[in-house]
Amino acid sequence: MPKRNKRTQTTLSSVIVAVLLVIGGLYTNSQHGGSSKSSSDVISSVINSVTGGSSNTPSKNVASQSKLAELDFKSGSNPVVAVNHNKATLKASSWKTNHVTYQNLDSLNRTSSANIGYLEKRNLANGSLRVRQYVEPTGWHQKFVDGEPILNRGHLMAYSISKGISANGQYDPSDQSGDQNNPKNLFTQSAYSNQQLQTKYEEMIRSALKQNQKVIYEAQPIFRGNELMARGVHLQALSTNGQLNFNVYIFNVQPKVKFDYATGRSTIDRSMKVAE
């Protein structure tokens, strides 16, 4: 039998020790009326924290938003990074009225500032009212790889959570659809970043809204210098009751593709991998 790599043995040992410590803690808590969270849930959480977890589980932490533009994605690594230990810097007390603050485009016509929504249950939109999208954000150079498009028009405020919000950000009950072709709400986003990653956080928001929670949600594409395609998108959300709370940065990357972020153009690179 081949010898195990020492590094692998050390990692496995660390996982085993962590699991044993958690089990011990769970037993102690159960004896003192502590948390009811199941041992399997906690053990899974510990293993994920040691081994890196899945692609929608932040693998590391960045202390502040100001550092995000400096980050470079490495092939095969986790495309989601926690910001401020995955805790929103938003304030629940700022939720006053149902609306969205759409920021103006910058001098390069980019959505480089954060849009922020003060959302509630009535903002859940009916998908059947979607229309064809035609806006081309900066860096838009669509390409198909293996028959699939590599780019999406990424919404900062998702269609599904912006029902009744007009282009000026105010709630209008006569408008039954969500945001669709508002240039202030769109950026060039990889199909993977949009459909496999950002949508998971939007689903968390939808779930909270369905439970009649009020949610503050902020989304901002992160550009480096004067580049026309965002390097990633910074998302954070907080429900007024505190049950929903996340703060993450998602790299704007696509498997099998290498982007020139200065222009948005791309080349096929089958060595480019994104952790599942």
C-alpha positions in Angstrom: 0.0 0.0 0.0 1.5 3.4 -0.9 2.4 5.8 1.9 0.0 8.7 2.5 1.3 12.2 2.0 2.2 13.8 5.4 0.3 17.0 4.5 -2.9 14.9 3.8 -2.4 13.0 7.1 -2.1 16.3 9.0 -5.3 17.7 7.3 -7.3 14.6 8.1 -6.0 14.6 11.6 -7.1 18.2 12.0 -10.6 17.4 10.7 -10.9 14.4 13.1 -9.8 16.5 16.1 -12.2 19.3 15.1 -15.0 16.8 14.8 -14.3 15.2 18.2 -14.2 18.6 19.8 -17.5 19.6 18.3 -19.1 16.3 19.4 -17.8 16.9 22.9 -19.2 20.5 22.8 -22.6 19.2 21.5 -22.8 16.7 24.3 -22.0 19.3 26.9 -24.6 21.7 25.4 -27.2 19.0 25.4 -26.6 18.4 29.1 -27.1 22.1 29.9 -30.0 22.9 27.6 -27.8 24.4 24.9 -28.2 24.6 21.1 -30.5 22.1 19.4 -28.5 22.2 16.2 -27.8 18.6 15.1 -24.4 17.0 15.4 -24.4 16.2 11.7 -25.0 19.8 10.7 -22.2 21.1 12.9 -19.8 18.4 11.9 -20.5 19.2 8.2 -19.8 22.9 9.0 -16.5 22.0 10.7 -15.3 19.8 7.8 -16.3 22.5 5.3 -14.3 25.1 7.2 -11.2 22.9 7.2 -11.4 21.6 3.6 -12.8 24.7 1.9 -16.4 23.7 1.5 -18.5 24.1 -1.6 -18.5 26.9 -4.2 -21.2 28.8 -2.4 -19.4 28.6 0.9 -16.8 31.4 1.4 -13.4 29.9 1.6 -11.5 32.8 3.1 -12.1 36.3 4.5 -11.3 39.8 3.3 -11.5 42.5 6.0 -12.9 45.3 3.9 -14.4 46.1 0.5 -11.5 48.3 -0.4 -9.4 45.2 -0.9 -11.7 43.4 -3.3 -10.4 45.0 -6.5 -6.9 43.8 -5.7 -7.9 40.1 -5.6 -6.9 37.8 -8.4 -8.7 34.5 -9.1 -6.6 31.4 -9.3 -7.8 28.5 -11.5 -9.4 25.8 -9.4 -10.0 27.9 -6.3 -13.2 28.8 -4.6 -15.0 31.7 -6.4 -16.7 33.1 -3.3 -14.9 35.1 -0.6 -16.3 36.2 2.7 -16.1 39.9 3.5 -16.1 41.0 7.1 -16.4 37.4 8.2 -19.6 37.1 6.1 -21.4 39.6 8.2 -23.2 42.6 6.6 -22.1 46.1 7.5 -25.7 47.4 6.8 -27.9 48.8 9.5 -31.4 47.4 10.0 -32.6 50.8 11.3 -32.0 52.3 7.8 -35.1 50.4 6.4 -37.8 53.1 6.2 -39.7 52.8 3.0 -39.9 50.2 0.2 -37.6 51.5 -2.6 -34.3 50.9 -4.4 -31.5 53.5 -4.7 -30.1 53.1 -8.3 -26.7 54.9 -8.6 -25.8 56.8 -11.8 -23.3 55.3 -14.3 -19.8 56.6 -13.9 -17.7 58.5 -16.5 -17.0 55.2 -18.3 -20.7 54.2 -18.3 -20.1 51.5 -15.7 -22.3 50.5 -12.8 -19.4 50.9 -10.5 -21.4 52.2 -7.4 -23.6 50.1 -5.1 -27.3 49.8 -5.7 -29.2 49.2 -2.5 -32.8 47.9 -2.1 -35.1 48.1 0.8 -37.3 45.1 0.0 -40.4 43.4 1.3 -42.7 40.6 0.2 -44.6 42.6 -2.4 -41.4 42.9 -4.4 -41.5 39.2 -5.3 -42.0 39.2 -9.1 -43.7 36.8 -11.5 -41.2 35.3 -13.9 -43.8 35.1 -16.7 -43.7 38.9 -17.2 -40.0 38.9 -18.2 -39.2 40.5 -21.6 -36.3 40.3 -24.0 -33.1 42.0 -22.7 -31.3 44.3 -25.0 -29.0 46.6 -22.9 -25.3 45.9 -23.5 -23.3 46.9 -20.4 -19.6 47.9 -20.7 -17.4 45.0 -21.6 -20.1 43.1 -23.4 -18.6 40.7 -25.9 -20.8 37.6 -26.0 -19.2 34.3 -27.0 -20.4 30.7 -27.0 -18.2 27.9 -25.7 -19.4 24.3 -26.3 -22.7 25.8 -27.5 -23.4 27.8 -24.4 -23.2 31.6 -23.9 -20.5 32.7 -21.5 -22.0 36.1 -20.6 -25.2 37.2 -18.9 -26.6 40.7 -18.3 -26.1 40.6 -14.6 -28.8 42.4 -12.5 -27.7 44.1 -9.2 -31.3 44.1 -8.0 -32.6 40.8 -9.4 -35.7 40.8 -11.5 -37.3 38.3 -9.1 -37.1 40.7 -6.0 -37.8 44.0 -7.7 -41.5 43.8 -8.6 -43.1 47.3 -8.6 -39.9 49.2 -8.4 -39.8 51.8 -11.2 -36.6 53.0 -13.0 -36.4 55.9 -10.5 -36.3 53.4 -7.7 -39.8 54.2 -6.2 -42.5 51.6 -5.6 -45.3 51.7 -8.1 -48.1 49.2 -7.5 -49.2 49.4 -11.1 -45.9 48.0 -12.3 -46.2 44.2 -11.9 -42.8 43.2 -13.3 -39.3 43.3 -11.9 -36.4 45.4 -13.1 -35.3 44.3 -16.6 -33.6 46.8 -19.0 -32.5 49.5 -16.6 -28.8 50.4 -17.5 -28.2 51.5 -13.9 -28.9 48.0 -12.8 -26.9 45.9 -15.2 -23.3 44.8 -15.6 -21.5 42.2 -17.8 -21.4 39.1 -15.8 -20.2 35.6 -16.6 -22.9 33.0 -16.9 -21.4 30.9 -14.2 -21.1 33.8 -11.7 -24.7 34.7 -12.4 -26.5 31.4 -12.7 -24.4 29.2 -10.3 -23.3 31.6 -7.6 -25.2 34.9 -7.3 -28.6 33.2 -7.7 -28.0 31.2 -4.5 -27.7 34.4 -2.5 -30.7 35.9 -4.3 -32.7 32.8 -3.3 -31.8 33.4 0.3 -33.3 36.9 -0.1 -36.4 35.5 -1.8 -36.9 33.0 1.0 -36.7 35.7 3.6 -39.2 37.9 1.7 -41.6 35.0 1.4 -41.5 34.8 5.2 -42.6 38.4 5.3 -39.2 39.7 6.5 -38.0 43.1 5.4 -34.6 43.0 3.8 -31.8 45.5 3.0 -29.8 44.3 0.0 -26.7 45.9 -1.5 -25.0 44.8 -4.7 -21.9 46.4 -6.3 -19.8 45.3 -9.3 -16.1 45.7 -8.4 -13.9 47.1 -11.2 -10.1 47.5 -11.2 -9.0 50.9 -12.4 -10.6 51.8 -15.7 -11.4 48.2 -16.8 -14.7 47.8 -18.5 -15.6 44.4 -17.1 -16.0 43.9 -13.4 -13.6 41.6 -11.6 -16.5 40.4 -9.4 -19.6 41.5 -7.5 -19.9 42.4 -3.8 -23.2 41.3 -2.3 -24.5 41.8 1.2 -27.9 41.5 2.8 -29.5 41.9 6.2 -33.1 41.3 7.3 -34.5 43.7 9.9 -34.9 40.8 12.3 -31.3 39.7 11.7 -32.1 36.2 10.6 -30.7 36.8 7.1 -27.1 38.2 7.2 -24.4 37.6 4.6 -21.5 39.6 3.0 -19.6 38.0 0.1 -17.6 38.7 -2.9 -18.1 36.6 -6.0 -15.4 36.4 -8.7 -16.6 37.2 -12.2 -15.2 34.0 -13.8 -16.2 31.3 -16.2 -14.9 27.7 -16.5 -12.9 27.2 -19.7 -12.6 30.9 -20.4 -10.0 33.6 -19.7 -11.3 37.2 -19.7 -9.4 40.4 -20.6 -11.1 42.5 -18.0 -9.8 45.7 -19.6 -12.1 45.2 -22.6 -14.4 42.3 -21.7 -13.0 40.2 -24.6 -12.2 36.5 -23.9 -10.3 33.5 -25.1 -11.1 29.8 -24.6 -8.8 28.3 -21.9 -9.8 24.8 -21.0 -7.3 24.8 -18.2 -9.4 27.4 -16.4 -11.4 25.7 -13.6 -13.7 26.9 -10.9 -14.2 24.9 -7.7 -17.6 23.3 -7.6 
